[in-house]
Amino acid sequence: MMLSRRSFLAGSALGLGALGLAGCANPDGMSLAEAAKVYGPVPEEKFPIPAVDVSKVKPKYFRRTVRYETEEAPGTIVVDPKNYYVYRIEEDGMATRYGANVGREGFLWSGDAYVGRKSEWATWTPPKEMIKRQPEAAKYARGMPGGLDNPLGARTLHLYQNGVYTLYTIYATSDPESIGSGVTSGCVGLLSQDMIDLYDRTPVKTKVVVLPG
């Protein structure tokens, strides 16, 4: 997981510039007004989540239902790091598509995994390898409590292979500008509102397919 001040900060409130364009539709099918509703504040959370500044997210990365051809069963999660998308497979050849951030160069991985554990406002503990690369993470070696500044955010799906935690996650990012880019150490980030939607519909043992980057 990337450790930086930007990734720690919660998404800022919707800007006036975005509101001024709120009625304008875009080629990807969601107007900024619709996006402002989908990505609005979530005040009922343990740590209230602010609205996403949708002007900082390319419209093609807004959540939407798309046609998606696959042999995977409904409910399966497919990560497409090359195109910065996460898909939840639905019935009848459809999928819910979410914009994502993914691993930066040298940290991409692919293969099959499954959701071995789910967490709300999880404690984040940087791996030893990360502390070696980024010594500033050492102060969290015993864990950083859940909260808006925690890199794992509001919801986390922990990925396992053969009963072993891979250290990779699908998590909630508070950095809208990271969506559509490779910035992490291999984990996959969704906007908090998208991550809550995916989390609520994903039971433990759900299959996760990570495509080549």
C-alpha positions in Angstrom: 0.0 0.0 0.0 1.3 3.5 -0.9 2.2 5.5 2.2 1.9 9.2 1.5 0.1 12.2 3.0 -2.2 12.3 -0.1 -3.3 8.7 0.4 -4.0 9.4 4.0 -6.2 12.4 3.5 -10.0 11.9 3.1 -11.6 13.0 -0.2 -12.5 16.6 -0.1 -15.9 18.0 -0.4 -17.5 18.6 -3.8 -16.1 21.7 -5.4 -18.1 24.6 -6.8 -16.7 24.0 -10.2 -18.1 20.5 -10.3 -21.5 21.8 -9.1 -21.5 24.3 -12.0 -21.3 21.4 -14.4 -23.7 19.1 -12.5 -26.3 18.8 -15.2 -23.9 18.0 -18.0 -23.9 14.4 -19.2 -20.8 12.6 -20.4 -20.1 9.9 -22.9 -19.8 7.3 -20.1 -23.5 7.7 -19.2 -23.3 9.4 -15.8 -23.7 13.1 -15.3 -21.8 14.9 -12.6 -25.1 15.4 -10.8 -25.7 11.7 -10.7 -22.1 11.1 -9.7 -22.4 13.7 -6.9 -25.3 11.6 -5.5 -23.6 8.2 -5.8 -20.4 9.6 -4.3 -22.0 11.9 -1.7 -21.1 11.9 2.0 -21.8 8.8 4.2 -22.5 10.4 7.6 -23.8 7.3 9.3 -20.4 5.6 9.3 -18.3 5.2 12.4 -16.0 7.8 10.9 -18.2 9.9 8.7 -17.0 9.7 5.1 -17.0 13.0 3.1 -18.2 13.4 -0.5 -15.8 12.6 -3.3 -14.7 15.5 -5.4 -16.0 14.0 -8.6 -14.2 16.6 -10.7 -11.0 14.7 -9.8 -12.2 11.4 -11.2 -12.4 10.7 -14.9 -16.0 9.9 -15.8 -15.1 6.5 -17.3 -14.2 5.4 -13.8 -17.6 6.1 -12.2 -19.5 3.0 -11.1 -21.8 1.6 -13.7 -23.4 -1.6 -15.0 -21.8 -2.9 -18.2 -22.0 -5.9 -20.4 -19.1 -8.2 -19.6 -18.4 -11.6 -21.3 -16.8 -14.1 -19.0 -17.1 -17.8 -17.9 -16.8 -16.8 -14.2 -19.9 -17.3 -12.0 -22.0 -14.4 -10.8 -20.5 -12.9 -7.7 -16.9 -13.4 -8.8 -14.7 -10.4 -8.6 -12.4 -9.7 -11.6 -9.6 -7.2 -11.3 -8.4 -5.7 -14.6 -5.2 -3.8 -13.7 -4.4 -2.9 -17.3 -7.6 -0.8 -17.6 -7.9 0.1 -13.9 -11.2 -1.6 -13.4 -12.7 -4.0 -10.9 -15.8 -6.0 -12.0 -18.4 -7.8 -9.9 -19.9 -10.4 -12.2 -23.7 -10.3 -12.3 -26.4 -12.4 -14.0 -27.1 -12.4 -17.8 -23.7 -11.3 -19.0 -23.6 -8.1 -17.0 -21.2 -6.8 -14.4 -20.9 -3.9 -12.0 -17.7 -2.0 -13.0 -15.7 0.2 -10.6 -12.8 2.4 -11.3 -9.7 1.4 -9.4 -6.1 2.2 -8.6 -3.6 -0.7 -8.8 0.0 -1.7 -8.2 2.6 0.5 -9.6 5.3 -0.9 -12.0 7.1 -3.8 -10.4 4.3 -4.5 -7.9 1.6 -5.9 -10.3 0.6 -9.5 -9.8 -2.0 -11.8 -11.3 -3.8 -15.1 -10.6 -6.7 -16.5 -8.7 -7.4 -15.8 -5.0 -10.4 -15.6 -2.8 -11.8 -13.3 -0.1 -10.5 -14.9 3.1 -11.5 -12.1 5.5 -13.5 -8.9 5.5 -12.9 -5.8 7.7 -14.6 -2.6 8.5 -12.2 0.3 9.5 -9.4 -2.2 9.7 -6.1 -1.7 11.6 -3.3 -1.2 9.1 0.1 -2.8 9.7 2.8 -2.1 7.1 4.7 -5.2 5.9 8.3 -5.5 6.9 9.3 -5.1 3.2 7.4 -1.8 3.0 9.1 -0.5 6.1 12.5 -1.3 4.5 11.5 0.7 1.4 9.7 3.5 3.3 11.2 3.9 6.8 8.6 6.5 7.7 6.1 3.6 7.9 8.0 2.1 10.9 6.0 4.2 13.4 3.0 2.0 12.5 4.8 -1.3 12.8 2.4 -2.2 15.7 -0.6 -1.1 13.7 -2.5 2.0 12.8 -6.0 2.1 14.1 -8.9 2.4 11.7 -10.0 5.9 10.7 -10.1 8.3 7.8 -6.3 8.6 7.8 -5.8 4.9 7.7 -4.7 3.7 4.2 -7.2 0.7 4.3 -10.1 3.1 4.7 -13.7 2.1 5.5 -13.8 -1.4 4.1 -11.2 -4.1 3.2 -11.4 -7.4 1.4 -8.3 -9.5 2.4 -7.2 -11.8 -0.4 -6.0 -15.4 0.3 -4.5 -18.3 -1.7 -4.5 -21.8 -0.3 -5.4 -20.7 3.1 -2.6 -18.1 3.3 -3.0 -14.4 3.4 -1.3 -12.9 0.4 -1.0 -9.4 2.0 -2.9 -8.0 -0.9 -6.3 -6.4 -0.4 -9.1 -4.6 -2.2 -9.6 -1.5 0.0 -11.2 1.9 0.2 -9.1 4.8 -0.9 -9.8 8.4 0.1 -7.7 9.7 -2.8 -9.9 10.3 -5.9 -7.0 11.3 -8.0 -5.4 7.9 -7.6 -8.2 6.2 -9.5 -7.0 5.1 -12.9 -3.3 4.9 -12.0 -0.7 2.5 -10.6 0.3 3.8 -7.2 0.2 0.9 -4.7 2.4 -2.0 -3.7 0.0 -4.4 -5.3 -3.3 -3.7 -3.5 -6.4 -2.5 -5.4 -8.2 0.6 -4.2 -11.8 1.8 -4.9 -13.5 5.0 -3.9 -15.0 4.5 -0.5 -18.5 4.6 -1.7 -17.7 2.0 -4.4 -15.9 -0.1 -1.9 -18.8 -0.1 0.5 -21.1 -1.2 -2.3 -18.8 -4.1 -3.3 -18.1 -5.1 0.3 -21.8 -5.4 1.1 -22.3 -7.8 -1.8 -19.2 -9.9 -1.3 -19.2 -12.8 1.2 -16.1 -14.5 2.5 -14.8 -17.2 0.1 -15.8 -15.2 -3.0 -13.5 -15.9 -5.9 -11.2 -13.1 -7.1 -9.5 -13.3 -10.5 -6.6 -10.8 -11.1 -5.8 -10.5 -14.8 -2.3 -9.8 -16.1 -1.4 -6.1 -16.0 
